[in-house]
């Protein structure tokens, strides 16, 4: 498990994640040459392919997202 996994599991904000990384370094629980940085927003280009209804997240356009990934969509598979 890496630091990003903990950040995700704890649902930390960017600021909270950076603080956690900083504290872990200060307590010598991370190597001192470890760089702590988090990038959010990588999901932005795919968010339109997903919907949330009644606490269930699902892909609402499988065909197009498969094309974007360079795969042919076959609903029989």
Helices and strands as residue ranges (DSSP letters): H 3-10, H 14-26, G 44-49, E 50-53, E 56-59, H 62-68
